[in-house]
Each structure stands twice: as structure tokens, then as C-alpha cells.
Amino acid sequence: MKKRLLILISFFILFSFGNISSYGYNTNENPQPITVKLNGQPLKFDADPIIEKDRTMVPMRTIFENLGAEVDWIEDIQTVIGYKRYKGLSEMFIKLKIGDDTMYRNGKSFPLDSPPIIRNDRTLVPVRFIAESFGIKVDWEAESRAVLLSYDTEELQGTKLIDDISYKPRFFENGLKVMIPEYWQESDNSNKFGYKDEENNIQMAVEVMALETPKTLDEFTEESKSSIFDEYKDKIVFTGSDKININNIDVNVVYLKNSSITPEINQVIYHFTSLDYGYKIRFSYYSESNDSQLLNIISNIVNTIEISGVTFNFDNEHYIEYGPFFDYGMNLSSEIYSSMQVENEFNFKGTINEDANLEYLVVSISKENEKSEFKIPVLNNEFDSQIYTPFGLGKHNITIATPKSQENPSQKIMQFSIINASNQNTRYLIPSLLVEKDDRDIVELAAEITQNAEEYLNQNDKAKDIFKWMYENIEYDIQGTNDTPRSAKGVLTDKKGTQEEIAYLYAGLLRASEIPCKLVKGTINEDEGTYHVWNEIEINGKWIIVDVTWGSGYVDVDIDSDNITKELDMNYFNPSRDEYEKEFTEIVNLKY
């Protein structure tokens, strides 16, 4: 019995080792290389795809570019970002970080089975996540070890039919994107494209250059013309010029004839600048070519020019973080993502790098033809404020940017869309660049002015109390200022302001008291070119006129006189609209 048991145990041990040996043999074999096929065509990578945690990983740049997307690598934070606009699916902004198992699609976080890795100096990303983010079907063919990507060509490539010609996007340095006819051929120089047949011969050349010193668009254009003249001398004849605006980009156009070759060629050069870069797109074609047809194609191409951070499609764009987001080391503590639903406002909280040197951020909110701007303070490299969606039910497009100064233009940091679920229009309750209703001093003062009021005190009486406080504490600034106007906070600090600046502070105190208030401007009838600014406030659903400046005695004042009669006149709180507005022409609501 013991002998039989020993034989049986030996058999099981032998069988087990046999299985282990067999499994080990298979793993030591060189497996078939992994391939990735896009609509049946194998993609060529500069590093072999690998399997990591049961996920296929591929070199980031090749996969993004083959899917028609822009891709960038942020070295300081080891982060990959990709961005693509295409038909039939919302625009997609993707962000992944080396070793981080959280990835982002249009700002929204998702868990990641296999985070990006670096192997042999190549950044590898999970192909399934990238492809499916762009609406591409992904299959795995185990027998051939192939990842199969399938898509509708027109959907993926973002091709666009213009005048019965299919145009395809091309990407260049520093965020430049242009749509080019699909049948055009790319030359050995990746910045040159063209087409030639029996009737036409056209070439397009794109040049992007860093500007060593700041230049205006006109200066950049004149330098370009000078360099052309220096090269060709009397072979060049400038035949005209033009100034146009394309997708919010100012463009200088130069037309010329070049007889340095035979036959003579016509050239059209489009010049534009953005931040520290100058862009030139030059079209050259023989004079004997079909001029009207080629000019039409050139026009179609130029009208598709986009620069990341400058142009923006408010109808389709949903979420994107621009270069300054990473340059300033911005980190968001509050969750923000594309088409997030809110009720009139949401929190915007986070940090920036210590060397960012920003006192505040500028927020722009737009919906259809309505737009508002206000500041978000940055204190000790932190920001924590509300962003408002004031224009009622529907999508609001939001831009976060740096302040504009004489030394530096404003830079876009990020843009996204938010869905407001409330049908309440809070346009005249929110802060603006000149009406900082969220400022702590203004909020505390508004509460202090009405602190002795009974709980049942209505908004009409609160507005009157603030009116009287303004009369008692704010002086009219006769001379005004040639500099940037004081905001509501500036008037409160200086305890004086022009008639327009006084209206800013009154609006700020009222909005801080949850009383809707707007600013209105009218041209005075008796004095052509002279204007006056007052407020309108909403009480019980009705808008009434309130004029703090004239209600403080500053009516028909000789601005050269230092003797001003100051006298409280409450008749300017809710005067007859018909009688009041007879004094003015061209009455308009100000954007603040």
C-alpha cells in the first residue's frame, strides 16, 4: 500500500514538473511582434508596441498623428496631451501622466488600467484609450497579435468638403493648423505642398519663425517684403496689399509678381503673428494658370487658418488646456469638465507656481451674443472663487486668461463649456472687470450699510440706503484720470470717482446686496460728444433709473471750477423715465 502511494505521489510530481517545463518553454519563445492596423493598414512605429498589464502600449506621437490629432509632451510634469477636432463627435482633449492611473478626457477623470510609461527613451501610451477617445472601434486579433482600429475615414481625418473639393487638416509648428486639398502632394520639405496638371501649377509654403524682438504685424510684414526685395531686386514687382481678419486673426496680405524664373509666377503671401511667433503662408502659381480657380482654392485654404490658443470654435469646442496652463504650473482642486451641469455658478479653485507672478486671472463667459468678464484674485499662488453662468438655460463658453498689460498681451490658459441648468438670468448680479461685487471690502460694506435695517426691509429701501451712503462718502472727481478707469474697488479705496466710476461702485454694492443693477450710458443732448452714466436697478421685477452723481448735486457742473455744490436730491432715485431720458440720445447698456 505504501509502495503504491509512493508511486502515485511520484507520478503527480512528475506530471506537475512536466506542465511547468512546458509552460516555461512557451514563454521563452520569441512571440510574434504586435502590430497595429488602421483600417487594415499597418502603422509604422519607431519603437515596438508592447503588452503592459494586458494593455497594448504604443509610441505616443505616432498614434496621435496617425489619428489626425495634435500631441505635445510636457517634460516638467511628464505629461502627454492630445487634442483633436473632428466631425460627428465632440472635440476631444486628452491628458495622461507617466505612471498615473488617472487619465482625463475633456477635463473629466477616468481610471486607467495601464498608465503611460517610458521605455528606451520613448513614451508609450495605451492604444485603446487613445483610439476610443476619438470614437474609433478597437479589436484585438489574438492569433496574429494585432490591434485593429477601424473608423470612417471622413469622420476621423476631419476632412471638409468645400466647393466640391475635399480638404484635409495639416498641422505645423506652434499650433498652426490649415486645411489643404486632399489631392495636393507633400514635398520633401514637410512645410510645402502643391499640385500640378496641364492647366495649373501651384505651390504652398508655410514658414513659422520665432520673433527675437516684439514686432507689430505691420513691422513683420514690411521686414518680409524687404527680405524678398533684397533677394530678387528688380525681378520683383509688388502689385497690391490687403488687411483681413480670419478666425479672429489679423492678417496682412501681399501680392507680387516674380520674374526670376520663366514663365513668370504670381505670389500671394499671408502674414500674421501670435505672441512671439510670426507666420507666413506663401502661394506661388504661374501667371498662365487658371487664376480665378486657384485664387478660390487659396481663399478656401486661408479661411481655415487656426492657431491653438488664438482661434476658438465656440459652437463645438468643449475643453482644452493651453500651453500657459502648464507653463504656470496650474493645478485644479475643483472638478471641471466638458458640459458639466451647474446652477448659475460653480467653484474654481487651485494653485499656480510661485514664479507665475499673477495677481488675478481674467474669466470671460459667453453665450450666443452675450458676454461678461470679471477677475479671479490670486493670493499666495492660490485661487478660490465662483465662476458664474449668468445667461440662463444652456451652454456657456468660458475662457480663463492672463491679464493684458502694456508689456504683455493676454494669454489663454484654458477654455471649456458648462451647461447651466437654471433658466434664471443673473447677468446683472455677477461681478465684472470694473464691478467687483465679490470683493471682500465691497461685500462687507454692503452688509454694514444695511445692518441696522429690519429683516423685512425691502430691496427698494436698501438701494436708497446705499444711495445715501454714496452721497455722504464719495466725492466727485472733476478732473478724472487719463489712465485706466478706477473700478468699483478703486473708487472705494480713493473715496472719489468720475460720474462713470461712481456708477461702478453703486452697482457693486447693490449686486453684493443681491439687487440686480446695470450701467447705462447716454449722450447729453445739449453738449454733443459729452456723455453721462447712471444705473438701473430691478425692484420687484421692474427696472427703475437711479442716478447717484446727479442725485448728489453734481448737475451741470463747470469742470474747470473747484466750487461744487453738493446736495442730496432723492428725486434722482426712480425719476420719471420719460422725463429723464429726454436729456439724452443714443442710450445704451454698458457691458459691465
DRENMI-540764 format. One record per residue (C-alpha): residue number from 1; residue in three letters; x, y, z. Coordinates in steps of 0.001 Angstrom, whole numbers. Layout:
% DRENMI-540764
R|NUM|ala|X|Y|Z
...
This chain:
% DRENMI-540764
R|1|met|0|0|0
R|2|lys|2783|2379|951
R|3|lys|4660|1453|-2218
R|4|arg|1580|2145|-4351
R|5|leu|1060|5536|-2615
R|6|leu|4710|6451|-3208
R|7|ile|4407|5615|-6907
R|8|leu|1221|7682|-7128
R|9|ile|2859|10726|-5462
R|10|ser|5883|10392|-7765
R|11|phe|3540|10335|-10747
R|12|phe|1819|13555|-9673
R|13|ile|5171|15267|-9018
R|14|leu|6488|14221|-12423
R|15|phe|3256|15353|-14108
R|16|ser|3416|18719|-12368
R|17|phe|7020|19358|-13371
R|18|gly|6131|18363|-16884
R|19|asn|3497|21078|-17022
R|20|ile|5853|23665|-15557
R|21|ser|8542|22779|-18062
R|22|ser|6112|23026|-20934
R|23|tyr|4806|26465|-19786
R|24|gly|8335|27757|-19331
R|25|tyr|9282|26649|-22813
R|26|asn|6433|28622|-24362
R|27|thr|7296|31842|-22509
R|28|asn|10904|31674|-23639
R|29|glu|9895|31610|-27269
R|30|asn|10067|34905|-29133
R|31|pro|6397|35870|-29513
R|32|gln|5101|37261|-32764
R|33|pro|5538|41076|-32828
R|34|ile|2478|43174|-32060
R|35|thr|1078|45137|-34972
R|36|val|-1436|47978|-35037
R|37|lys|-3583|48304|-38145
R|38|leu|-5592|51364|-39048
R|39|asn|-8406|50367|-41407
R|40|gly|-6303|47392|-42436
R|41|gln|-3055|49326|-42982
R|42|pro|-191|48542|-40536
R|43|leu|1204|51578|-38702
R|44|lys|4972|52088|-38570
R|45|phe|6406|52920|-35129
R|46|asp|9935|53974|-34138
R|47|ala|9665|51593|-31168
R|48|asp|7878|48255|-30997
R|49|pro|4467|48118|-29281
R|50|ile|4449|46090|-26065
R|51|ile|1933|44477|-23720
R|52|glu|1805|46069|-20254
R|53|lys|-773|44882|-17718
R|54|asp|-2747|43232|-20528
R|55|arg|-2868|46504|-22464
R|56|thr|-1133|47287|-25756
R|57|met|1208|50282|-25412
R|58|val|2451|52229|-28438
R|59|pro|4690|55293|-29042
R|60|met|2570|58353|-28325
R|61|arg|3474|60655|-31217
R|62|thr|2883|58090|-33960
R|63|ile|-534|57023|-32728
R|64|phe|-1801|60578|-32144
R|65|glu|-602|61878|-35502
R|66|asn|-1973|58872|-37389
R|67|leu|-5337|59575|-35807
R|68|gly|-5122|63188|-37039
R|69|ala|-4578|64728|-33603
R|70|glu|-2151|67263|-32200
R|71|val|147|65893|-29499
R|72|asp|2535|67524|-27066
R|73|trp|4866|66368|-24333
R|74|ile|5178|68478|-21149
R|75|glu|8615|67480|-19890
R|76|asp|8456|69192|-16475
R|77|ile|5436|67196|-15355
R|78|gln|5920|64110|-17554
R|79|thr|2530|64604|-19190
R|80|val|1142|63783|-22634
R|81|ile|-1612|65988|-24046
R|82|gly|-3511|65397|-27264
R|83|tyr|-6221|67404|-28986
R|84|lys|-8424|66867|-31993
R|85|arg|-11384|68471|-33705
R|86|tyr|-13446|66219|-35933
R|87|lys|-16968|65803|-37229
R|88|gly|-19702|63764|-35618
R|89|leu|-18119|63715|-32164
R|90|ser|-17360|66439|-29660
R|91|glu|-13842|67816|-29795
R|92|met|-11527|65817|-27565
R|93|phe|-8729|66965|-25241
R|94|ile|-6764|64100|-23670
R|95|lys|-4268|64273|-20825
R|96|leu|-2176|61406|-19387
R|97|lys|763|61424|-16976
R|98|ile|3617|58942|-16756
R|99|gly|2857|56375|-14061
R|100|asp|-510|57951|-13187
R|101|asp|-3520|55650|-13382
R|102|thr|-5917|58586|-13810
R|103|met|-6463|59993|-17285
R|104|tyr|-8627|62856|-18500
R|105|arg|-10999|63295|-21408
R|106|asn|-12200|66870|-21841
R|107|gly|-11363|67516|-18198
R|108|lys|-13261|64543|-16773
R|109|ser|-11199|61930|-14930
R|110|phe|-11295|58194|-15671
R|111|pro|-9368|55260|-14177
R|112|leu|-6642|53829|-16405
R|113|asp|-5665|50143|-16338
R|114|ser|-2193|50765|-17693
R|115|pro|-715|54284|-17335
R|116|pro|1832|55704|-19809
R|117|ile|5421|54536|-19393
R|118|ile|8849|55451|-20737
R|119|arg|10851|52656|-22368
R|120|asn|14150|53212|-24174
R|121|asp|13560|56971|-24278
R|122|arg|10133|56516|-25867
R|123|thr|6837|57461|-24252
R|124|leu|4324|54639|-24673
R|125|val|581|55143|-24221
R|126|pro|-2378|52719|-24133
R|127|val|-3669|52493|-27684
R|128|arg|-7223|51514|-26713
R|129|phe|-7776|54584|-24540
R|130|ile|-6414|56956|-27187
R|131|ala|-8373|55405|-30045
R|132|glu|-11683|55055|-28212
R|133|ser|-11417|58665|-27029
R|134|phe|-11653|59635|-30697
R|135|gly|-14631|57351|-31342
R|136|ile|-12603|54643|-33070
R|137|lys|-13535|50974|-32780
R|138|val|-10782|48797|-31273
R|139|asp|-10470|44991|-31631
R|140|trp|-7763|42524|-30661
R|141|glu|-6858|39660|-33015
R|142|ala|-5144|37198|-30695
R|143|glu|-3844|34784|-33341
R|144|ser|-1914|37445|-35252
R|145|arg|-1313|39647|-32155
R|146|ala|-2799|42636|-33964
R|147|val|-4722|45657|-32691
R|148|leu|-7373|46501|-35285
R|149|leu|-8522|50104|-35437
R|150|ser|-11487|50879|-37670
R|151|tyr|-13203|54159|-38429
R|152|asp|-14974|56179|-41075
R|153|thr|-12220|57984|-42972
R|154|glu|-14053|61270|-43288
R|155|glu|-15039|61255|-39620
R|156|leu|-11550|60594|-38303
R|157|gln|-9467|62743|-40555
R|158|gly|-11746|65739|-40147
R|159|thr|-11972|66242|-43893
R|160|lys|-14225|69042|-45063
R|161|leu|-15976|69442|-48382
R|162|ile|-15581|72994|-49750
R|163|asp|-16815|73805|-53252
R|164|asp|-16960|70060|-54011
R|165|ile|-13281|69638|-53062
R|166|ser|-12225|67602|-50019
R|167|tyr|-9833|69433|-47665
R|168|lys|-7741|67711|-45018
R|169|pro|-6132|69282|-41888
R|170|arg|-2367|69770|-41714
R|171|phe|-516|70737|-38536
R|172|phe|2579|72948|-38325
R|173|glu|4793|74409|-35618
R|174|asn|3439|76470|-32724
R|175|gly|-150|75384|-33060
R|176|leu|-814|76353|-36695
R|177|lys|-3459|74286|-38455
R|178|val|-4551|74699|-42095
R|179|met|-6919|72665|-44287
R|180|ile|-5361|71672|-47645
R|181|pro|-6956|69901|-50646
R|182|glu|-6544|66163|-50184
R|183|tyr|-5188|65696|-53709
R|184|trp|-2266|68093|-53104
R|185|gln|1112|66421|-52768
R|186|glu|3583|66999|-49932
R|187|ser|7153|67782|-50981
R|188|asp|10304|66525|-49287
R|189|asn|10022|69625|-47114
R|190|ser|7025|68933|-44869
R|191|asn|6100|72613|-44953
R|192|lys|5497|72627|-48715
R|193|phe|2524|71289|-50649
R|194|gly|1353|71650|-54203
R|195|tyr|-397|70392|-57297
R|196|lys|400|70351|-60999
R|197|asp|-1553|69360|-64071
R|198|glu|-1820|70529|-67683
R|199|glu|-3573|73755|-66708
R|200|asn|-2439|74575|-63180
R|201|asn|760|74599|-61185
R|202|ile|541|75848|-57602
R|203|gln|2744|75555|-54540
R|204|met|2078|76477|-50922
R|205|ala|4920|77062|-48440
R|206|val|4424|77587|-44695
R|207|glu|7038|79358|-42594
R|208|val|6857|79766|-38799
R|209|met|9598|81786|-37100
R|210|ala|10374|82934|-33581
R|211|leu|10493|86726|-33298
R|212|glu|13663|87713|-31461
R|213|thr|12154|91082|-30541
R|214|pro|8465|92055|-30300
R|215|lys|7038|93229|-33631
R|216|thr|3725|94562|-34778
R|217|leu|2054|92808|-37676
R|218|asp|2899|95743|-39973
R|219|glu|6575|95629|-38930
R|220|phe|6685|91878|-39538
R|221|thr|5113|92354|-42977
R|222|glu|7498|95131|-44019
R|223|glu|10524|93067|-42954
R|224|ser|9202|90202|-45075
R|225|lys|8789|92467|-48106
R|226|ser|12300|93867|-47611
R|227|ser|13842|90394|-47499
R|228|ile|12032|89429|-50716
R|229|phe|13218|92600|-52447
R|230|asp|16810|92065|-51257
R|231|glu|16763|88550|-52705
R|232|tyr|15194|89268|-56094
R|233|lys|15806|93013|-56659
R|234|asp|14270|94157|-59944
R|235|lys|12743|90734|-60586
R|236|ile|10020|91529|-58064
R|237|val|7025|93825|-58533
R|238|phe|4625|94315|-55618
R|239|thr|1169|94595|-57142
R|240|gly|-1013|95230|-54087
R|241|ser|-1818|94564|-50435
R|242|asp|-4789|93958|-48175
R|243|lys|-5759|93697|-44494
R|244|ile|-8216|90991|-43460
R|245|asn|-9333|89143|-40331
R|246|ile|-9604|85362|-40360
R|247|asn|-10961|83467|-37358
R|248|asn|-10053|86366|-35028
R|249|ile|-6550|86632|-36533
R|250|asp|-5437|89879|-38178
R|251|val|-3721|89106|-41488
R|252|asn|-1689|91276|-43866
R|253|val|-1802|90101|-47497
R|254|val|875|90991|-50046
R|255|tyr|506|90388|-53812
R|256|leu|3504|90313|-56182
R|257|lys|4880|89102|-59490
R|258|asn|8209|87306|-59646
R|259|ser|10020|87181|-62987
R|260|ser|13163|85483|-61661
R|261|ile|12031|82310|-63436
R|262|thr|10259|81641|-66708
R|263|pro|7347|81672|-67039
R|264|glu|6614|84470|-64586
R|265|ile|4850|83498|-61362
R|266|asn|2257|85233|-59233
R|267|gln|2603|85101|-55477
R|268|val|231|85826|-52594
R|269|ile|1738|85948|-49101
R|270|tyr|-353|85948|-45918
R|271|his|1388|87393|-42826
R|272|phe|154|87073|-39243
R|273|thr|1643|86975|-35756
R|274|ser|803|85401|-32412
R|275|leu|2724|86032|-29199
R|276|asp|6419|85635|-30046
R|277|tyr|5965|83999|-33457
R|278|gly|5483|85198|-36995
R|279|tyr|3685|83152|-39640
R|280|lys|3914|83350|-43439
R|281|ile|1895|81306|-45912
R|282|arg|3100|81841|-49478
R|283|phe|1191|80676|-52550
R|284|ser|3002|80631|-55898
R|285|tyr|1470|79840|-59282
R|286|tyr|2272|80504|-62937
R|287|ser|663|83580|-64448
R|288|glu|-678|81406|-67256
R|289|ser|-2580|79182|-64795
R|290|asn|-6313|79386|-64211
R|291|asp|-6137|82473|-61991
R|292|ser|-9736|82593|-60751
R|293|gln|-9866|78897|-59871
R|294|leu|-6576|78971|-57967
R|295|leu|-7466|82161|-56091
R|296|asn|-10686|80491|-54984
R|297|ile|-8755|77484|-53649
R|298|ile|-6270|79805|-51915
R|299|ser|-9139|81681|-50294
R|300|asn|-10669|78419|-49071
R|301|ile|-7355|77320|-47560
R|302|val|-6667|80624|-45820
R|303|asn|-10148|80760|-44310
R|304|thr|-9350|77561|-42386
R|305|ile|-6306|79000|-40580
R|306|glu|-6317|78269|-36851
R|307|ile|-3712|78806|-34136
R|308|ser|-4029|76930|-30833
R|309|gly|-4742|79453|-28091
R|310|val|-5855|82141|-30529
R|311|thr|-8749|80755|-32551
R|312|phe|-11667|79060|-30891
R|313|asn|-14801|77385|-32209
R|314|phe|-17481|78419|-29728
R|315|asp|-20074|76193|-31382
R|316|asn|-18150|72954|-30966
R|317|glu|-15215|73332|-28617
R|318|his|-15646|71876|-25148
R|319|tyr|-12432|71671|-23135
R|320|ile|-8790|72499|-23737
R|321|glu|-5770|73425|-21636
R|322|tyr|-3316|75674|-23478
R|323|gly|462|75995|-23067
R|324|pro|292|78637|-20272
R|325|phe|-1736|76173|-18176
R|326|phe|1397|74067|-17926
R|327|asp|3867|76973|-18023
R|328|tyr|2241|78429|-14896
R|329|gly|2053|75028|-13249
R|330|met|-1708|75284|-12777
R|331|asn|-3400|72613|-10695
R|332|leu|-7168|72463|-10238
R|333|ser|-8663|71325|-6954
R|334|ser|-12254|71648|-8153
R|335|glu|-13536|69242|-10792
R|336|ile|-14274|70905|-14123
R|337|tyr|-15094|69044|-17306
R|338|ser|-16861|69474|-20616
R|339|ser|-20627|70092|-20448
R|340|met|-20687|69847|-16650
R|341|gln|-24124|70894|-15373
R|342|val|-24317|73732|-12851
R|343|glu|-26900|76051|-11295
R|344|asn|-25827|79626|-12182
R|345|glu|-22309|79211|-10724
R|346|phe|-19560|76761|-9776
R|347|asn|-16324|76787|-7808
R|348|phe|-12958|77410|-9473
R|349|lys|-10174|76519|-7073
R|350|gly|-6498|75633|-7463
R|351|thr|-2886|76751|-7377
R|352|ile|-194|78117|-9696
R|353|asn|3595|78218|-9493
R|354|glu|5236|80739|-7194
R|355|asp|7080|82386|-10091
R|356|ala|3875|82903|-12116
R|357|asn|3603|86465|-10754
R|358|leu|-128|86796|-11428
R|359|glu|-2320|88978|-9224
R|360|tyr|-5503|87723|-10830
R|361|leu|-6969|85679|-13673
R|362|val|-9484|87009|-16181
R|363|val|-12653|84987|-16765
R|364|ser|-14742|85526|-19903
R|365|ile|-18211|83973|-20170
R|366|ser|-20210|83998|-23380
R|367|lys|-23500|82593|-24629
R|368|glu|-24589|83427|-28162
R|369|asn|-24320|87259|-28388
R|370|glu|-23957|87877|-24650
R|371|lys|-20601|88184|-22919
R|372|ser|-19242|89111|-19496
R|373|glu|-15767|89341|-17953
R|374|phe|-14506|89502|-14379
R|375|lys|-11405|88867|-12275
R|376|ile|-10469|85948|-10044
R|377|pro|-7890|87024|-7417
R|378|val|-4700|85019|-6978
R|379|leu|-3443|85226|-3377
R|380|asn|-287|83395|-2261
R|381|asn|-381|81473|-5543
R|382|glu|-3877|80185|-4820
R|383|phe|-7274|80999|-6311
R|384|asp|-10677|80104|-4921
R|385|ser|-13671|81884|-6438
R|386|gln|-17009|81303|-8068
R|387|ile|-17447|81343|-11839
R|388|tyr|-20894|82386|-12958
R|389|thr|-23101|81164|-15786
R|390|pro|-25422|84179|-15896
R|391|phe|-27247|83959|-19222
R|392|gly|-29974|81496|-18371
R|393|leu|-30542|77943|-19536
R|394|gly|-27982|76362|-21879
R|395|lys|-24309|76155|-22756
R|396|his|-21916|78863|-21564
R|397|asn|-18423|79073|-23080
R|398|ile|-15756|80031|-20578
R|399|thr|-12197|81267|-21103
R|400|ile|-9556|81638|-18377
R|401|ala|-6726|84001|-19373
R|402|thr|-3918|86130|-18006
R|403|pro|-4387|89891|-17601
R|404|lys|-3471|92145|-20520
R|405|ser|-811|94799|-19942
R|406|gln|1192|97261|-21992
R|407|glu|4169|94884|-21838
R|408|asn|2377|91586|-22429
R|409|pro|-724|90505|-24338
R|410|ser|-3326|88351|-22641
R|411|gln|-2676|84601|-22910
R|412|lys|-5393|81971|-22901
R|413|ile|-4888|79411|-20144
R|414|met|-7893|77143|-20670
R|415|gln|-11328|77055|-22272
R|416|phe|-14339|74856|-21639
R|417|ser|-18115|74758|-21857
R|418|ile|-20578|74476|-18984
R|419|ile|-24293|73678|-19164
R|420|asn|-26379|75967|-16970
R|421|ala|-29420|74052|-15692
R|422|ser|-31171|77192|-14405
R|423|asn|-33328|79416|-16580
R|424|gln|-32640|82420|-14318
R|425|asn|-30689|85250|-15973
R|426|thr|-28239|86620|-13396
R|427|arg|-26355|88905|-15802
R|428|tyr|-26731|91957|-13538
R|429|leu|-25977|90163|-10276
R|430|ile|-22482|88927|-11132
R|431|pro|-19126|90720|-10926
R|432|ser|-17343|92240|-13929
R|433|leu|-13870|93642|-14556
R|434|leu|-14947|97060|-13216
R|435|val|-17674|95969|-10814
R|436|glu|-16064|93605|-8288
R|437|lys|-19182|92649|-6365
R|438|asp|-17348|89653|-4826
R|439|asp|-14555|91794|-3354
R|440|arg|-14426|91298|414
R|441|asp|-14414|95027|1223
R|442|ile|-17401|95682|-1032
R|443|val|-19363|92714|363
R|444|glu|-18669|93767|3978
R|445|leu|-19539|97401|3267
R|446|ala|-22834|96478|1600
R|447|ala|-23783|94451|4683
R|448|glu|-22653|97251|7009
R|449|ile|-24703|99957|5247
R|450|thr|-27906|97999|5791
R|451|gln|-27011|96349|9117
R|452|asn|-29480|98430|11118
R|453|ala|-32309|97610|8767
R|454|glu|-35154|95409|9919
R|455|glu|-35370|91939|8435
R|456|tyr|-38394|92974|6423
R|457|leu|-36589|95940|4851
R|458|asn|-37260|95634|1133
R|459|gln|-34779|95980|-1716
R|460|asn|-36077|99441|-2568
R|461|asp|-35136|100762|884
R|462|lys|-31746|99005|799
R|463|ala|-30960|100642|-2534
R|464|lys|-31919|104041|-1049
R|465|asp|-29637|103488|1964
R|466|ile|-26710|102693|-347
R|467|phe|-27590|105783|-2444
R|468|lys|-27383|107987|697
R|469|trp|-24103|106376|1768
R|470|met|-22600|107160|-1623
R|471|tyr|-23682|110816|-1284
R|472|glu|-22093|111088|2163
R|473|asn|-18817|109283|1478
R|474|ile|-17825|109510|-2208
R|475|glu|-16585|112712|-3842
R|476|tyr|-16985|113613|-7485
R|477|asp|-13605|113646|-9286
R|478|ile|-13788|116704|-11556
R|479|gln|-10550|116155|-13401
R|480|gly|-10919|112418|-13781
R|481|thr|-7955|110386|-14953
R|482|asn|-6304|109653|-18271
R|483|asp|-5198|106247|-17038
R|484|thr|-7228|103078|-16753
R|485|pro|-10544|103942|-15059
R|486|arg|-10992|103133|-11411
R|487|ser|-13034|100043|-10790
R|488|ala|-15617|99864|-8007
R|489|lys|-12850|98801|-5619
R|490|gly|-10688|101707|-6783
R|491|val|-13469|104220|-6098
R|492|leu|-13976|102742|-2641
R|493|thr|-10245|102972|-1921
R|494|asp|-9865|106565|-3183
R|495|lys|-13264|107689|-1861
R|496|lys|-13818|109533|-5159
R|497|gly|-14582|108881|-8791
R|498|thr|-15850|110244|-12072
R|499|gln|-19557|110022|-12806
R|500|glu|-18961|106686|-14573
R|501|glu|-16713|105318|-11822
R|502|ile|-19270|106265|-9149
R|503|ala|-21808|104160|-11034
R|504|tyr|-19398|101191|-10848
R|505|leu|-19281|101325|-7060
R|506|tyr|-23038|101748|-6707
R|507|ala|-23536|98693|-8953
R|508|gly|-21008|96683|-6930
R|509|leu|-22701|97467|-3597
R|510|leu|-26146|96671|-4991
R|511|arg|-25083|93384|-6588
R|512|ala|-23364|92422|-3325
R|513|ser|-26781|93013|-1737
R|514|glu|-28365|90660|-4323
R|515|ile|-30092|93562|-6117
R|516|pro|-29722|93386|-9927
R|517|cys|-28044|96529|-11239
R|518|lys|-26799|97605|-14661
R|519|leu|-24951|100612|-16037
R|520|val|-26455|102812|-18736
R|521|lys|-24764|105444|-20885
R|522|gly|-26360|108295|-22808
R|523|thr|-25120|111215|-24898
R|524|ile|-26271|114577|-23478
R|525|asn|-28456|116492|-25945
R|526|glu|-27166|119961|-25134
R|527|asp|-23495|119089|-25406
R|528|glu|-22597|116941|-28413
R|529|gly|-19926|114364|-27576
R|530|thr|-20484|114580|-23810
R|531|tyr|-21946|111520|-22165
R|532|his|-23341|110601|-18767
R|533|val|-23557|107240|-16974
R|534|trp|-26202|106164|-14473
R|535|asn|-27613|102940|-13032
R|536|glu|-30798|100998|-13429
R|537|ile|-31877|98568|-10730
R|538|glu|-34505|95849|-10724
R|539|ile|-37070|96149|-7928
R|540|asn|-39991|93724|-7837
R|541|gly|-39471|92773|-11458
R|542|lys|-39355|96370|-12719
R|543|trp|-36277|98317|-13818
R|544|ile|-36011|101835|-12381
R|545|ile|-33494|104634|-13005
R|546|val|-31077|105700|-10240
R|547|asp|-28532|108490|-10779
R|548|val|-26175|108817|-7813
R|549|thr|-23992|111527|-9415
R|550|trp|-26776|113973|-10226
R|551|gly|-28566|112927|-7047
R|552|ser|-25545|114172|-5082
R|553|gly|-25792|117678|-6557
R|554|tyr|-23299|117277|-9400
R|555|val|-25569|118567|-12176
R|556|asp|-24404|120961|-14916
R|557|val|-21074|121357|-13200
R|558|asp|-18353|123517|-14765
R|559|ile|-15468|121057|-14716
R|560|asp|-12977|123922|-14557
R|561|ser|-14439|125075|-11253
R|562|asp|-13321|123815|-7859
R|563|asn|-16558|125004|-6261
R|564|ile|-19110|122218|-6482
R|565|thr|-22435|122362|-4772
R|566|lys|-23055|119025|-3070
R|567|glu|-26677|118384|-2215
R|568|leu|-28687|115198|-1753
R|569|asp|-31608|115003|-4165
R|570|met|-33639|111797|-3857
R|571|asn|-35664|112827|-6897
R|572|tyr|-32929|111071|-8877
R|573|phe|-33902|107789|-7231
R|574|asn|-36582|106426|-9573
R|575|pro|-37320|109574|-11597
R|576|ser|-39853|109526|-14422
R|577|arg|-38215|107557|-17213
R|578|asp|-39783|109661|-19952
R|579|glu|-38642|112949|-18405
R|580|tyr|-35166|111693|-17518
R|581|glu|-34345|110129|-20876
R|582|lys|-35336|113311|-22741
R|583|glu|-31910|114637|-21704
R|584|phe|-30079|112029|-23767
R|585|thr|-29629|110451|-27163
R|586|glu|-28043|107088|-28075
R|587|ile|-28827|105413|-24770
R|588|val|-27024|102049|-24426
R|589|asn|-26400|99460|-21725
R|590|leu|-22726|99091|-20796
R|591|lys|-21170|95625|-20748
R|592|tyr|-20151|95931|-17104
